[in-house]
Amino acid sequence: MKVVKDGEGEKYDAKGHFGCWAMTKLNSGKETQKLNISMSHFLPDGGGEMSSSPRERVYFILSGCMAVKGKGEEYVLEPGDLIYIAPGEERAIEVIGTEPVTSLVIVGVVD
C-alpha cells in the first residue's frame, strides 16, 4: 500500500498546458506498475492545446467546470464527471467560467 497525503507529490509542467499547476501523486515505475496519477489545477482562462498521446487517460473533475473538445465534439464537465480519452484521440481542454478547475488525472502506461 502507498498513501500520498495532501500536498505531497512532485510538481511538473504539463506540455501544451497553460494557466496550470500539476503534481504527480503516483508515478509508474516508482510507486505503481502501469499508472501515473496526478492532480491538475487550472486557473480561469487556463487549459490545454489540442494534442494526442499514445496513452489512455481519464480526467475526473473535482471542482470547477471544464470543456473537453475533440474533433467535432465537445463535452462540458462539472464536479463528479469524468471523461475517458483513448490512445491517439485528440483533445483540447478549457476552463469555463471564473472558478479554478481541479481534476484527478489517471494515465495508463504504454508497454
C-alpha positions in Angstrom: 0.0 0.0 0.0 1.0 3.6 -0.6 -0.5 6.7 1.0 0.0 10.1 -0.5 -1.0 13.0 1.7 -2.5 16.3 0.5 0.4 18.5 -0.6 2.7 15.5 -1.3 3.9 14.7 -4.8 6.2 16.0 -7.5 5.3 19.2 -9.3 5.6 19.1 -13.1 5.0 21.3 -16.1 2.4 19.6 -18.4 3.4 20.1 -22.0 1.0 22.3 -24.0 -1.0 23.4 -20.9 -1.4 27.0 -19.7 -2.6 28.5 -16.5 -2.0 25.1 -15.0 -0.2 23.8 -11.9 0.2 20.0 -11.8 1.5 17.5 -9.3 2.2 13.8 -9.8 0.9 11.8 -6.9 2.0 8.3 -8.0 4.4 7.6 -10.8 4.8 4.4 -12.9 8.0 2.6 -12.4 8.3 4.0 -8.9 5.1 3.7 -6.8 2.9 1.9 -9.4 3.4 -0.6 -12.2 1.4 0.9 -15.0 -0.4 4.1 -13.9 0.5 7.7 -13.5 -1.9 9.6 -11.2 -1.7 13.3 -10.8 -3.8 16.4 -9.8 -4.1 19.3 -12.2 -5.2 22.8 -11.1 -6.3 25.2 -13.8 -6.8 28.9 -13.3 -9.7 30.7 -15.1 -8.7 31.0 -18.8 -6.4 28.1 -18.4 -6.4 24.9 -20.4 -4.5 22.7 -22.8 -3.8 22.9 -26.5 -5.2 20.3 -29.0 -2.9 17.3 -28.8 -2.9 13.5 -28.5 -1.0 10.9 -26.7 -0.3 7.1 -27.1 -1.5 6.7 -23.5 -5.1 6.3 -22.4 -6.3 8.7 -19.8 -9.1 9.7 -17.5 -9.9 13.2 -16.2 -12.1 13.2 -13.1 -13.4 16.7 -12.2 -13.2 17.6 -8.5 -14.1 21.3 -8.7 -14.9 23.9 -11.3 -16.2 23.5 -14.9 -14.1 22.4 -17.9 -14.8 21.9 -21.6 -13.0 19.0 -23.4 -13.0 19.4 -27.2 -12.3 16.7 -29.7 -12.7 16.6 -33.5 -16.3 17.6 -34.0 -17.4 17.0 -30.4 -17.3 19.0 -27.1 -18.2 17.9 -23.6 -18.7 20.1 -20.5 -17.5 18.5 -17.3 -18.6 19.5 -13.8 -17.6 18.1 -10.4 -18.2 14.4 -10.2 -17.9 14.0 -14.0 -15.2 12.0 -15.8 -14.1 11.5 -19.3 -12.1 8.7 -20.8 -9.7 9.6 -23.7 -8.5 6.7 -25.8 -4.9 6.4 -27.0 -4.3 8.7 -30.0 -7.5 10.6 -29.5 -7.0 14.4 -29.9 -8.4 16.7 -27.3 -8.1 20.3 -26.1 -9.3 21.5 -22.7 -10.6 24.9 -21.5 -11.8 26.2 -18.2 -15.3 27.5 -18.3 -16.2 30.4 -16.0 -14.3 32.2 -13.3 -13.6 29.4 -10.9 -10.4 27.3 -11.0 -10.7 23.6 -12.0 -9.1 20.8 -10.1 -9.0 17.4 -11.7 -7.6 14.0 -10.9 -5.8 12.6 -14.0 -5.1 8.9 -14.4 -2.8 7.9 -17.2 -2.1 4.3 -18.3 1.5 3.5 -19.3 2.3 2.0 -22.7 4.3 -1.2 -22.6 
